[in-house]
Amino acid sequence: MTLPPSAHVPRESWPNWIWYSIEFGIVLAASMLVSREITDSVEELAPDVQNYLFMGIVGLIFLAWYIGIRGFVLKKKILRNTY
């Protein structure tokens, strides 16, 4: 039995964007946990400065992963046409 020409047979079991969203969630959660531990060790700062420090560290870890590690070490482009 042959499939009709309009049938879609996926190459992968999951779409690619799901893997990217899982990776995004893991990187975000890990960077927030690391940032929480770093900002908890600094006690003499005001709460608003600690918030800026927290988000700055989250952003640095996030950028380090997507630009530094993923872009140069793993050599995987973030937005690549996979057709």
C-alpha positions in Angstrom: 0.0 0.0 0.0 1.4 3.4 -1.0 0.8 6.6 0.8 -1.0 9.4 -1.0 1.4 12.3 -2.2 -0.1 14.7 0.3 0.8 12.6 3.4 3.4 14.1 5.6 6.0 11.7 7.0 8.2 13.5 9.6 11.9 13.0 9.5 12.2 13.2 13.3 10.0 12.1 16.1 9.7 15.7 17.5 9.8 19.0 15.7 13.1 20.9 16.0 11.7 23.8 17.9 10.8 21.6 20.9 14.5 20.7 21.3 15.4 24.4 21.2 12.7 25.2 23.8 13.9 22.4 26.1 17.5 23.7 25.8 16.3 27.3 26.4 14.5 26.2 29.6 17.5 24.2 30.9 19.9 27.1 30.2 17.5 29.6 31.8 16.9 27.5 34.9 20.6 26.7 35.4 21.6 30.4 35.0 19.0 31.5 37.5 20.2 28.9 40.0 23.8 30.0 39.6 22.8 33.6 39.8 20.8 33.1 43.0 23.7 31.4 44.7 26.1 34.3 43.7 23.7 37.1 44.8 22.9 35.3 48.1 26.6 35.4 48.9 26.7 39.2 48.6 24.8 40.5 51.6 25.8 44.2 51.9 24.0 45.3 48.8 20.5 46.9 48.7 17.7 44.8 47.4 17.3 46.7 44.2 21.0 46.4 43.4 20.8 42.7 44.1 18.0 42.4 41.6 20.2 44.1 38.9 23.1 41.9 39.9 20.8 38.8 39.6 19.5 39.7 36.2 23.0 40.7 35.0 24.5 37.4 35.9 21.5 35.5 34.3 22.1 37.5 31.1 25.8 36.9 31.1 25.5 33.2 31.6 22.7 33.1 28.9 24.9 35.0 26.4 27.9 32.9 27.3 26.1 29.7 26.5 24.4 30.8 23.2 27.2 32.9 21.8 30.3 31.5 23.4 29.8 27.8 24.0 27.1 26.9 21.5 28.4 29.3 18.8 32.1 28.7 18.9 32.8 25.6 20.9 30.0 23.4 19.7 29.9 25.1 16.2 26.1 25.0 16.1 24.2 27.9 14.8 21.1 29.0 16.7 19.0 29.8 13.6 20.0 27.4 10.8 17.8 26.3 8.0 17.4 22.5 8.4 15.4 21.7 5.3 
